[in-house]
């Protein structure tokens, strides 16, 4: 007996058994050939099957809980629908979740899984991780770094579709997606300049690309307004809370209100936390007497400082999304993308640590 929609009645529904339902089970339930089912799930139905037949096959698959075998489909397409993600120390960074989630969600939307390996920054482990992923025939690999830097391209990345995230290849051989750090520095300066600040300082930073680019951008914006930062108001004290405390104390302790900075741009949110701590100890109110701008928008920190921190956000999720999209497009077309650098905007997260410059 067959119902009006062309499907078998509930009593006649085939039972696939306790094992996984197959495409032949779907064909029997839908009353079509096995080839017709293959057309629907291999993207070849248009022009070969009527819309009504396609819908009948999909309904049968839904009733049976049928899903195409990804391994078999991958063998037919010479793909595995898996991409690798090799990181240095990103799994231990506070931003790991954002970058990984961006890559994983983008891959999932394209019916790909992400296999992640953290090398701990060991070059030998990186090479071994890439080799293992290649042995597993992943469709491509993203290499991601915890902080923006130039990297030695792990051995084997040139043998497959590859994209770098939050790092640059030393040999300029692969495409990369990174934050627009210099533009972020300009943004931070404009936040303070728009509030009337002219006595500005920079606290924190390391000998790395991010520190250099953020300071360049900061100076770009100040130069356009005829403002300069005194040499001794650029205090390089690393990237931790202790460095922020040390640098701010050096700038603020004992200085009269008219001779100290009214605005401080920090290397990151941890440094900003140290600056806020020093200001509190010295009786300097933020933002009434001193404005502070962080960088990163570190989760579970920036919004919970006192006062909540205005900061320039690193686009970690967007980097994961963009790197995965670039990789998947390369896999889909079979063409290697040019070894160009894509820079993603660093948006402002406005909170309460920036206010008008004091008049005194």
Order of alpha helices (4+ residues) and beta strands (2+ residues): alpha-alpha-alpha-alpha-beta-alpha-beta-alpha-beta-beta-beta-beta-beta-alpha-beta-alpha-beta-alpha-beta-alpha-beta-beta-alpha-beta-beta
